[in-house]
Amino acid sequence: MTGHLTDAQRDARDLARDFAAGEIAPHAADWNARGHVPVDLLRRMGELGLLTPAIPEEYGGPGLDATSLCLIVEEIARADAGVAVAVAVQNGLVGAPLLRAGTEEQRRRWLPELASGRMMGCYALTEADAGSDTAALSTRARPDGGGWRITGAKQWISNGGFADLFVVFARTGGEGARGVSAFITPRAEGLEVGAEIPKMGLHTSSTVGLSFDEVLVTGDAMLGAEGEGLKLALATLDGGRITVAAQACGIAQASLDLAVRYAGERNAFGGPIGRFQGVQFPIADVAAQLDAARLLTLHAAGLRDSGQPHGAAGAKAKLFASSVAVRAADVAVQTLGGYGYSAEYGAERLYRDAKITEIYEGTSQIQRLVIARDLLGDAAR
Protein backbone atom coordinates (compact mmCIF):
# COMPACT_ATOMS: atom_id res chain seq x y z
CA MET A 1 0.00 0.00 0.00
CA THR A 2 2.97 2.38 0.45
CA GLY A 3 5.36 1.34 -2.31
CA HIS A 4 4.32 4.20 -4.58
CA LEU A 5 4.73 6.94 -1.96
CA THR A 6 7.59 9.40 -2.17
CA ASP A 7 10.06 9.82 0.67
CA ALA A 8 8.42 13.16 1.57
CA GLN A 9 4.99 11.53 1.72
CA ARG A 10 6.25 8.70 3.92
CA ASP A 11 7.97 11.20 6.21
CA ALA A 12 4.75 13.20 6.54
CA ARG A 13 2.75 10.06 7.34
CA ASP A 14 5.31 8.85 9.88
CA LEU A 15 5.50 12.23 11.62
CA ALA A 16 1.71 12.33 11.89
CA ARG A 17 1.58 8.73 13.11
CA ASP A 18 4.15 9.33 15.85
CA PHE A 19 2.50 12.59 16.92
CA ALA A 20 -0.96 11.01 16.98
CA ALA A 21 0.25 8.01 18.98
CA GLY A 22 2.10 10.13 21.53
CA GLU A 23 0.04 13.33 21.81
CA ILE A 24 -3.52 12.45 20.81
CA ALA A 25 -4.39 8.79 21.36
CA PRO A 26 -3.56 8.74 25.10
CA HIS A 27 -5.97 11.64 25.71
CA ALA A 28 -8.72 10.92 23.17
CA ALA A 29 -11.06 9.05 25.50
CA ASP A 30 -10.88 11.74 28.17
CA TRP A 31 -11.25 14.60 25.68
CA ASN A 32 -14.30 12.97 24.12
CA ALA A 33 -15.91 12.23 27.47
CA ARG A 34 -15.52 15.90 28.47
CA GLY A 35 -16.32 17.36 25.06
CA HIS A 36 -12.93 19.07 25.09
CA VAL A 37 -11.69 20.64 21.85
CA PRO A 38 -7.86 20.64 22.10
CA VAL A 39 -7.16 24.01 20.44
CA ASP A 40 -3.72 24.31 22.09
CA LEU A 41 -2.77 20.98 20.54
CA LEU A 42 -3.90 22.23 17.12
CA ARG A 43 -1.69 25.29 17.45
CA ARG A 44 1.27 23.06 18.35
CA MET A 45 0.53 21.03 15.24
CA GLY A 46 0.97 24.26 13.29
CA GLU A 47 4.52 24.53 14.62
CA LEU A 48 5.24 20.99 13.34
CA GLY A 49 3.68 21.55 9.91
CA LEU A 50 0.87 19.08 10.63
CA LEU A 51 -1.96 21.61 10.79
CA THR A 52 -1.72 22.96 7.23
CA PRO A 53 0.57 20.66 5.24
CA ALA A 54 -0.90 21.77 1.90
CA ILE A 55 -0.05 25.48 2.27
CA PRO A 56 2.99 26.33 0.08
CA GLU A 57 6.31 27.28 1.65
CA GLU A 58 6.14 30.81 0.24
CA TYR A 59 3.08 31.38 2.46
CA GLY A 60 4.53 29.81 5.58
CA GLY A 61 3.40 26.21 5.15
CA PRO A 62 5.30 22.97 4.56
CA GLY A 63 4.36 22.91 0.87
CA LEU A 64 3.27 19.29 0.83
CA ASP A 65 0.82 17.79 -1.65
CA ALA A 66 -2.75 16.51 -1.36
CA THR A 67 -1.52 12.94 -0.98
CA SER A 68 0.54 13.93 2.07
CA LEU A 69 -2.46 15.77 3.50
CA CYS A 70 -4.59 12.63 3.18
CA LEU A 71 -1.93 10.50 4.85
CA ILE A 72 -1.72 12.98 7.73
CA VAL A 73 -5.49 13.23 8.14
CA GLU A 74 -5.82 9.44 8.19
CA GLU A 75 -3.22 9.07 10.93
CA ILE A 76 -4.77 11.83 13.04
CA ALA A 77 -8.27 10.35 12.56
CA ARG A 78 -6.95 6.94 13.55
CA ALA A 79 -6.21 8.46 16.96
CA ASP A 80 -9.16 10.86 17.15
CA ALA A 81 -11.56 11.70 14.34
CA GLY A 82 -12.60 15.03 15.86
CA VAL A 83 -9.07 16.42 15.86
CA ALA A 84 -8.75 15.37 12.22
CA VAL A 85 -11.77 17.55 11.38
CA ALA A 86 -9.90 20.70 12.39
CA VAL A 87 -6.94 19.75 10.19
CA ALA A 88 -9.18 19.00 7.21
CA VAL A 89 -11.08 22.29 7.60
CA GLN A 90 -7.95 24.41 8.04
CA ASN A 91 -6.48 22.94 4.84
CA GLY A 92 -9.27 21.97 2.50
CA LEU A 93 -12.01 24.45 3.37
CA VAL A 94 -10.07 27.58 4.35
CA GLY A 95 -6.56 27.37 2.91
CA ALA A 96 -7.65 25.82 -0.40
CA PRO A 97 -10.15 28.53 -1.47
CA LEU A 98 -7.62 31.20 -0.49
CA LEU A 99 -5.05 29.54 -2.73
CA ARG A 100 -7.56 29.06 -5.53
CA ALA A 101 -9.29 32.43 -5.60
CA GLY A 102 -7.46 34.78 -3.25
CA THR A 103 -5.46 37.77 -4.37
CA GLU A 104 -1.75 37.79 -3.63
CA GLU A 105 -2.41 40.29 -0.87
CA GLN A 106 -5.06 38.04 0.69
CA ARG A 107 -2.77 35.03 0.52
CA ARG A 108 0.16 36.79 2.13
CA ARG A 109 -2.05 38.27 4.81
CA TRP A 110 -3.93 35.16 5.90
CA LEU A 111 -2.12 31.97 4.85
CA PRO A 112 0.92 32.38 7.15
CA GLU A 113 -1.49 32.94 10.06
CA LEU A 114 -3.32 29.70 9.20
CA ALA A 115 -0.12 27.74 8.63
CA SER A 116 1.36 28.68 12.00
CA GLY A 117 -1.83 28.03 13.94
CA ARG A 118 -1.94 31.62 15.13
CA MET A 119 -5.33 31.81 13.45
CA MET A 120 -7.86 29.02 13.03
CA GLY A 121 -10.36 29.11 10.21
CA CYS A 122 -13.83 27.88 9.37
CA TYR A 123 -16.00 27.55 6.27
CA ALA A 124 -19.44 29.15 6.61
CA LEU A 125 -21.61 27.78 3.81
CA THR A 126 -24.36 25.59 5.28
CA GLU A 127 -27.65 27.09 6.46
CA ALA A 128 -30.80 25.65 8.00
CA ASP A 129 -32.50 25.50 4.58
CA ALA A 130 -29.38 25.25 2.44
CA GLY A 131 -27.42 22.07 3.04
CA SER A 132 -27.19 19.84 0.00
CA ASP A 133 -29.02 22.59 -1.94
CA THR A 134 -26.22 25.14 -1.63
CA ALA A 135 -27.78 27.52 -4.17
CA ALA A 136 -30.69 28.10 -1.78
CA LEU A 137 -28.65 30.01 0.81
CA SER A 138 -30.27 33.20 2.08
CA THR A 139 -27.45 35.02 3.90
CA ARG A 140 -27.03 38.36 2.15
CA ALA A 141 -24.27 40.91 1.66
CA ARG A 142 -25.22 44.44 0.63
CA PRO A 143 -22.80 47.15 -0.48
CA ASP A 144 -21.89 49.71 2.16
CA GLY A 145 -19.47 52.38 1.05
CA GLY A 146 -16.37 50.53 -0.06
CA GLY A 147 -17.31 47.36 1.81
CA TRP A 148 -20.20 44.98 2.45
CA ARG A 149 -22.69 44.31 5.25
CA ILE A 150 -23.42 40.62 5.81
CA THR A 151 -26.67 39.51 7.43
CA GLY A 152 -27.87 35.95 7.94
CA ALA A 153 -27.25 32.72 9.82
CA LYS A 154 -25.10 29.66 9.22
CA GLN A 155 -25.44 26.20 10.73
CA TRP A 156 -23.22 23.17 11.43
CA ILE A 157 -19.99 25.14 11.13
CA SER A 158 -16.96 23.01 12.01
CA ASN A 159 -14.18 24.91 13.86
CA GLY A 160 -16.66 27.76 14.31
CA GLY A 161 -16.44 27.85 18.09
CA PHE A 162 -12.77 28.83 18.13
CA ALA A 163 -12.26 30.23 14.60
CA ASP A 164 -10.49 33.53 14.08
CA LEU A 165 -10.99 33.65 10.31
CA PHE A 166 -14.20 32.95 8.39
CA VAL A 167 -14.80 32.01 4.76
CA VAL A 168 -18.40 33.21 4.35
CA PHE A 169 -20.76 32.68 1.44
CA ALA A 170 -23.50 35.28 0.98
CA ARG A 171 -25.90 36.43 -1.69
CA THR A 172 -24.79 39.66 -3.38
CA GLY A 173 -27.14 39.44 -6.35
CA GLY A 174 -30.37 37.76 -7.36
CA GLU A 175 -31.63 34.28 -6.63
CA GLY A 176 -29.86 31.11 -7.72
CA ALA A 177 -26.26 30.09 -8.05
CA ARG A 178 -25.01 33.18 -9.87
CA GLY A 179 -25.95 35.54 -7.06
CA VAL A 180 -23.58 34.10 -4.44
CA SER A 181 -20.19 35.58 -3.53
CA ALA A 182 -17.47 34.52 -1.09
CA PHE A 183 -15.73 36.61 1.55
CA ILE A 184 -12.74 36.09 3.84
CA THR A 185 -12.96 37.99 7.10
CA PRO A 186 -11.73 37.86 10.70
CA ARG A 187 -14.13 38.12 13.63
CA ALA A 188 -15.97 41.43 13.54
CA GLU A 189 -18.69 43.30 15.41
CA GLY A 190 -22.09 41.80 14.75
CA LEU A 191 -20.79 38.23 14.35
CA GLU A 192 -22.22 36.02 17.08
CA VAL A 193 -20.98 32.48 17.66
CA GLY A 194 -23.63 30.11 18.98
CA ALA A 195 -23.27 27.45 21.63
CA GLU A 196 -21.69 24.13 20.76
CA ILE A 197 -24.23 21.85 19.10
CA PRO A 198 -24.60 18.50 20.92
CA LYS A 199 -23.61 15.75 18.50
CA MET A 200 -23.71 11.98 18.35
CA GLY A 201 -19.96 11.85 17.77
CA LEU A 202 -16.88 13.98 17.09
CA HIS A 203 -16.96 15.37 20.62
CA THR A 204 -13.48 16.85 20.19
CA SER A 205 -14.63 18.92 17.21
CA SER A 206 -16.31 22.32 17.51
CA THR A 207 -19.65 22.62 15.69
CA VAL A 208 -21.71 25.78 16.08
CA GLY A 209 -24.15 28.12 14.41
CA LEU A 210 -23.07 31.60 13.35
CA SER A 211 -25.22 34.73 13.24
CA PHE A 212 -24.28 37.75 11.11
CA ASP A 213 -26.02 41.01 12.01
CA GLU A 214 -24.94 43.71 9.59
CA VAL A 215 -21.33 42.56 9.87
CA LEU A 216 -19.12 45.01 8.02
CA VAL A 217 -16.37 43.52 5.88
CA THR A 218 -13.90 45.55 3.88
CA GLY A 219 -14.00 45.87 0.12
CA ASP A 220 -10.91 43.70 -0.26
CA ALA A 221 -12.55 40.84 1.68
CA MET A 222 -14.29 39.36 -1.37
CA LEU A 223 -12.72 36.05 -2.34
CA GLY A 224 -12.73 35.72 -6.11
CA ALA A 225 -15.11 37.55 -8.42
CA GLU A 226 -18.55 38.77 -7.40
CA GLY A 227 -21.22 36.19 -8.20
CA GLU A 228 -18.67 33.36 -8.50
CA GLY A 229 -18.89 32.24 -4.89
CA LEU A 230 -20.89 29.08 -5.44
CA LYS A 231 -18.42 27.85 -8.06
CA LEU A 232 -15.68 28.36 -5.51
CA ALA A 233 -17.71 26.58 -2.83
CA LEU A 234 -18.30 23.52 -5.00
CA ALA A 235 -14.70 23.38 -6.21
CA THR A 236 -13.59 23.57 -2.58
CA LEU A 237 -15.87 20.68 -1.64
CA ASP A 238 -14.45 18.60 -4.50
CA GLY A 239 -11.10 18.65 -2.73
CA GLY A 240 -12.51 18.54 0.78
CA ARG A 241 -14.29 15.27 0.09
CA ILE A 242 -10.95 13.58 -0.46
CA THR A 243 -9.83 14.49 3.05
CA VAL A 244 -13.15 13.23 4.46
CA ALA A 245 -12.40 9.93 2.71
CA ALA A 246 -8.99 9.94 4.41
CA GLN A 247 -10.65 10.62 7.76
CA ALA A 248 -13.00 7.69 7.13
CA CYS A 249 -10.00 5.46 6.40
CA GLY A 250 -8.47 6.48 9.72
CA ILE A 251 -11.64 5.60 11.61
CA ALA A 252 -11.85 2.28 9.76
CA GLN A 253 -8.21 1.48 10.55
CA ALA A 254 -8.71 2.23 14.24
CA SER A 255 -11.79 -0.01 14.23
CA LEU A 256 -9.90 -2.81 12.52
CA ASP A 257 -6.99 -2.47 14.95
CA LEU A 258 -9.34 -2.75 17.91
CA ALA A 259 -11.24 -5.74 16.52
CA VAL A 260 -8.05 -7.64 15.66
CA ARG A 261 -6.50 -6.98 19.06
CA TYR A 262 -9.60 -8.03 20.97
CA ALA A 263 -10.13 -11.16 18.84
CA GLY A 264 -6.62 -12.27 19.77
CA GLU A 265 -6.95 -11.50 23.48
CA ARG A 266 -10.52 -12.54 24.32
CA ASN A 267 -10.87 -16.20 25.30
CA ALA A 268 -14.09 -18.16 25.06
CA PHE A 269 -14.87 -21.87 24.67
CA GLY A 270 -11.29 -22.84 25.38
CA GLY A 271 -9.30 -20.34 23.33
CA PRO A 272 -9.19 -16.91 21.61
CA ILE A 273 -12.36 -15.98 19.76
CA GLY A 274 -10.25 -15.09 16.72
CA ARG A 275 -10.16 -18.79 15.82
CA PHE A 276 -13.86 -18.75 14.92
CA GLN A 277 -14.86 -17.98 11.35
CA GLY A 278 -17.78 -15.93 12.59
CA VAL A 279 -15.22 -13.52 14.04
CA GLN A 280 -12.59 -13.91 11.32
CA PHE A 281 -14.71 -13.28 8.24
CA PRO A 282 -16.14 -9.83 9.13
CA ILE A 283 -12.64 -8.68 10.08
CA ALA A 284 -11.21 -10.04 6.83
CA ASP A 285 -13.93 -8.31 4.79
CA VAL A 286 -13.23 -4.98 6.47
CA ALA A 287 -9.47 -5.34 5.89
CA ALA A 288 -10.03 -5.86 2.16
CA GLN A 289 -12.54 -3.03 1.93
CA LEU A 290 -10.22 -0.66 3.79
CA ASP A 291 -7.41 -1.34 1.33
CA ALA A 292 -9.80 -0.51 -1.51
CA ALA A 293 -11.01 2.66 0.22
CA ARG A 294 -7.45 3.84 0.83
CA LEU A 295 -6.50 3.23 -2.81
CA LEU A 296 -9.54 5.20 -4.02
CA THR A 297 -8.59 8.04 -1.68
CA LEU A 298 -4.95 8.14 -2.76
CA HIS A 299 -6.00 7.93 -6.41
CA ALA A 300 -8.24 10.98 -6.03
CA ALA A 301 -5.48 12.83 -4.17
CA GLY A 302 -3.02 11.91 -6.90
CA LEU A 303 -5.33 13.34 -9.56
CA ARG A 304 -5.55 16.56 -7.54
CA ASP A 305 -1.78 16.70 -7.20
CA SER A 306 -1.32 16.34 -10.96
CA GLY A 307 -3.86 19.04 -11.75
CA GLN A 308 -6.37 16.64 -13.31
CA PRO A 309 -10.15 16.68 -12.76
CA HIS A 310 -10.85 14.94 -9.47
CA GLY A 311 -14.47 15.73 -8.58
CA ALA A 312 -15.90 12.33 -9.47
CA ALA A 313 -12.87 10.48 -8.09
CA GLY A 314 -13.23 12.32 -4.79
CA ALA A 315 -16.94 11.52 -4.69
CA LYS A 316 -16.20 7.83 -5.27
CA ALA A 317 -13.57 7.83 -2.55
CA LYS A 318 -15.83 9.54 -0.02
CA LEU A 319 -18.84 7.38 -0.89
CA PHE A 320 -16.93 4.14 -0.49
CA ALA A 321 -14.58 5.07 2.37
CA SER A 322 -17.40 6.44 4.51
CA SER A 323 -19.41 3.23 4.09
CA VAL A 324 -16.30 1.21 5.03
CA ALA A 325 -15.80 3.35 8.16
CA VAL A 326 -19.36 2.66 9.30
CA ARG A 327 -19.02 -1.04 8.52
CA ALA A 328 -15.65 -1.32 10.25
CA ALA A 329 -16.92 0.41 13.38
CA ASP A 330 -19.91 -1.93 13.43
CA VAL A 331 -17.57 -4.93 13.19
CA ALA A 332 -15.50 -3.56 16.07
CA VAL A 333 -18.58 -3.16 18.27
CA GLN A 334 -19.85 -6.63 17.35
CA THR A 335 -16.45 -8.24 17.94
CA LEU A 336 -16.21 -6.72 21.41
CA GLY A 337 -19.79 -7.71 22.20
CA GLY A 338 -21.00 -6.12 25.43
CA TYR A 339 -17.70 -4.29 25.82
CA GLY A 340 -18.25 -2.78 22.38
CA TYR A 341 -21.52 -1.28 23.56
CA SER A 342 -19.97 0.13 26.71
CA ALA A 343 -18.86 3.76 26.82
CA GLU A 344 -15.74 2.63 28.71
CA TYR A 345 -14.26 1.16 25.53
CA GLY A 346 -13.24 2.77 22.24
CA ALA A 347 -15.50 0.84 19.89
CA GLU A 348 -18.67 2.81 20.63
CA ARG A 349 -16.85 6.12 20.03
CA LEU A 350 -15.62 4.88 16.66
CA TYR A 351 -19.17 3.79 15.86
CA ARG A 352 -20.53 7.27 16.62
CA ASP A 353 -17.70 9.09 14.85
CA ALA A 354 -17.95 7.02 11.67
CA LYS A 355 -21.51 7.98 10.74
CA ILE A 356 -20.82 11.64 10.07
CA THR A 357 -18.48 10.76 7.21
CA GLU A 358 -21.56 9.65 5.27
CA ILE A 359 -23.20 13.04 5.86
CA TYR A 360 -20.97 16.10 5.86
CA GLU A 361 -19.31 17.68 2.83
CA GLY A 362 -22.04 16.06 0.79
CA THR A 363 -24.18 13.12 1.84
CA SER A 364 -23.72 9.72 0.24
CA GLN A 365 -26.73 10.50 -1.94
CA ILE A 366 -25.01 13.65 -3.21
CA GLN A 367 -21.84 11.67 -3.95
CA ARG A 368 -23.88 9.27 -6.07
CA LEU A 369 -25.38 12.26 -7.88
CA VAL A 370 -21.90 13.66 -8.62
CA ILE A 371 -20.71 10.29 -9.92
CA ALA A 372 -23.82 9.74 -12.05
CA ARG A 373 -23.60 13.18 -13.62
CA ASP A 374 -19.95 12.59 -14.45
CA LEU A 375 -20.90 9.34 -16.19
CA LEU A 376 -24.16 10.37 -17.84
CA GLY A 377 -23.72 14.09 -18.44
CA ASP A 378 -26.90 15.91 -19.41
CA ALA A 379 -28.90 12.68 -19.29
CA ALA A 380 -28.54 12.70 -15.49
CA ARG A 381 -29.73 16.29 -15.02
N, C-alpha and C positions, 0 to 999 in steps of 0.2 A: 504493500500500500504506500510505501514511502520512497521507492526506488527512483521515481521521477522527480522528486523534490530537489531543489537547489540547496547548496550549503546554507545560504542565507535563510531559506524557508525552514530548514531543519533547525537552525539555531533559534529562530523566532519561536517555533513550536516548543523546543526544549526549554527555553527561558520561561515561556508561559506555563509549561507543565511544572517546572520546579517551583515557580512562584505560587501557582495555584495549590500545589501540594503542601507548601510550607506556610503560606500566609492566608489562604482562604479556606481550604478543606477543614482544618482543625476548628474553625470558628463557625462554619456554615450552619450547623444545627442550632447553635445558640442564637446567632443572628436571625435566623428564620423564626425561631420561637418568639423572639422579642420584636420582630418586625423592624429590625435595625438595618438601615441603609448605610453601608460603610463608605461614606464620602471621603474620609481621610485616606482610606486604602486606595480609592480611585485616583486621588491626587498623587499618591506615591507611585502608582502605576504609570502616571504621566512622566515621572522622573526616569523610569526604566524604559520608556518607549512602548509600553504595553497598552496604554490608553488610546492612542491614536496612531497605530502603526502605518496607516495608509496616507498620512499627511506627508508631503514631500519635505526633504531636508531643507530646501530654501525657505520653507515656512515654519521651521522649527521641529518638524516631525522626523521619524526614522526613515521615511521614504521607502517603506516596504510595499509589496504588491497586494492585490486582493486575495491571492492564495495564502499569503502569510497571515493576513487578517483573519481568514477563515480558520486557519490552524490555531491561532491564538484564541479566538472566540470559542472554538470547540474545547480547548483545554480549560479555559476559565469556566465554561458551562459544566464541564465534567465535575468541577468542584462545587460550583454554585451557579445555577442558571440565572438568578436575579442579578448577580454582579456582571455576568456576561451581557445582560441587556444594556447596561450603561456604556459598555465598550462599543457595542454594536450601534447604539444611538449616536455616540460622540463621533464615530467614524462615518457610518453609512448614511445617517439622516441629517447630520449637521455639517461635518467636514466635507462630505461629498458634494452637496449642492453649492457650497461655497467655492469649491474647486471647479465645478462645472459652469456656474453662472456668475460667480462673483467678479467684481472688478479687481484689478491688481491692488488697489487701495484697500478694498474690503478684505482681500486675502491676507495682506500683510498686517492688517489691524487685528483680525480675529483668529486666524489659524494658529499663530504661535501661542496665543492664550489657551486655545483648546488643546494643543499638543502637550503643553506643560502641565495641564490640569489646573492651572490658575482659574480658568473659567470652565464651567460645565454647560453643555448645551442640550436643548430639546427641540423637537419637531412638532409644531402645533398645526396639524391638519384636521384631524378627526373632530367631528361635532356630533351632537345628540342625534341629528337627522341626516348626517353626512358621514357615513362610515365607508362601506364599499362604494357607495354612490358619491364619490368625491366632488363631482361637479355640482352637487346640491348644497354646498356650504353657503352659509348665510352671513358669516362675519364680514363686515364691510370696512373699507378704508376710503375716506373722503379727503380730497386735497385741502390743505390748510397752510396758506402761505407757501413756503418752499418745501413743506413736509406733508405728512399724512396723519389723519386721526383714525385709529382703529377701534371699532366697537363690535363686540360679539363675545361668544363663549366657545371654548374648546373642551374636549372630553377625552379621557383615557390617554393623557400625555405622559409618556415615560420620561423619567429624569426631571419632570416638571417641578417637583417639590424642592429641588436644590439647584435648579438651573440658573445660570447667570446670563445666558445668551439664548435667544429664541428665534427659530425660523418659523415665521408666521405666514399663513396663507389667508388672504382676504380678498373680497370682491371689490374691484376698483371700477368695474364697468357694468354691463348688463348681465342678464341671466346666462347660465350655461358655462361651458368650459372656458370660453374665450374671455370671460370677464374677470378671471382670477389672477391675482399677482402675488408675488412672494416678497417677504421683507425679512431682513436680519436686524435684530435689535436687542440691546441689553435690557435688563429690568428698568421700568420707567413708571412714573406716577400714573395711576389708573389701572395698572396691571395687578390683579388680585389672584393669588395662588390658593386654590381650594385645599381642603383637608385631604389626607391620603385616602384613597378609595380602598375599602376592604376587598381583598381578592382571594380567590381559591388557592393560588400559588404565587410564586415569585415574591415572597415576603421581604426579600432584600432589595427589591426594586421599587423606586418611587413612581407612583401613578396617581395623577391628580387632574382636576379640572382647572381651567384658566379662564378668567373673566377680564375682558378688555373694555374699559369705560373711557372712551375718547382718549386713548393712549396716543400721545404725540410721538411720531418717529420722524427722523430727519429725512430730507430729500434724497440723501445718498444711501438710505437704508434699503431701497428696493433691490431685490436680488434678481438679476436678469431684466428682461424687457417687460414693460407693463402689458398685462393680458396674457403673458406666457407662463404664469405661475403653475397652472395645472400640468402643463407639459413637464416642467421641472419636477413637480411632485411625483408624477408617475415614473419619470426616468430615475428619480432617487429611489423609489420603491423597487424598481427592477434590480438595483444593486443591493438594496437592503434585504431583499428576500434571500439572497445567497447567504448572508450572515445569519439569518434566522435558521436556514437549513444547517449551518455549522453549529449553531446553538443546539438544535435538535439532535445532531450527531453526538454532541457532548453529553446530553441528558441520556441518550440511548446507551452510550458507552458506560456511563456511571451505573446505569441499571443493569447492564450485562455484567459488569465487574461484581456488583453486589450479589446477583443471582449465582454466578459461578462460585464465588467465595462461600456463600452459604450452603450451596449444594455439596461442596466438598467437606464442610465442617459439621453439618447437621446429620446426626445419626438416627436412624429409625429402622426397625425390623432387622437389626443385626449389622448395620453398616451405614455408610454415608448415603443420603438420598440421591446423590448424583449418579448412582449406579442404575437407577430406574429410568426406563425410556420415557415415562411420562414426565420426568423432570428434564431429561437430556434433550428431547426433541424441540420443545419450545425455545430452549436456550440456543440450540443449534440454528433454528430458523432465524432468530433475532441476530445472531452473529453474521449470518449470510446477508440478511437484509441491511444490517448496518454497513457492511462493506460496500454494498451497492449504493446506499444513501451517501456515503462519504465520497465515492467516485463521482456521483452525479454533482455533488457540491463542488468538488475540486475541478470538475469539467467546466461548470458554469463560471467559477472564479478564473479559470484559465482563459476562457473566452473574453471575460472582462479585461484581464491583464493584456491580452493581445489586441484590444480595441475592436473586437468583433461583436455583433449583436448577441445579447445574452439574456434578453427578457424571457423568452420561452424556456431556455435552459435553467434560469433561476427559478421559474415557476415550477418546472418539473422537479428540481432539487428540493424546493420547499414542500411541495405536495407530498413527495415520497418520504423525505427525511422526517417530516412532522408525524406522519402516520407510523413510522418506525419507532420514533420516540415514545409515542403513546403505547404502542404494542410492547416495546421493551420494558417500560415502566410497569405495565400490567403483568408481564412475565415475572418481574422482580417481586411484585407484591404476592403473586400466586406462589412463587417458589418459597418465599418466607412464610407463607401461611398466615397464622394469627399474628406473628411478629411483623409481617408486611403491612398489616392493617393498623398496627400500633404506631402512635405518634412518636414513640421513643426510638424508632428505627428509621433509617433513611429512605426506605422504599416508598412510603406514603408521600413523602415530600417530592420525590421524583415523579410520582404518579400525578400529583397536583400541578407540578411545574410543566410537565410535558404537554398538557392539553392546550395551553395558550399558543404553542407553536402552530397549531392548526387554525388559529383565529387571527392573530395580529399580523400586520403588514400584508393583508389580503387573506381572507379565509380560504380554505381548501376549495370551496366552490369557485371563488374568483381565480385561483390558480388554474383550475380546469378550463375556465373561460379564456384565460390568456393563452393556454396551450392550444385549445380548439381554434381560436382565431388565427393563431400562427399557422396552423395546419390548413384551415379551410378558407381563410381570407374573408372576402365579402359574404360568402355563403353562410358564415357563422354569425353575421351581424343582424 
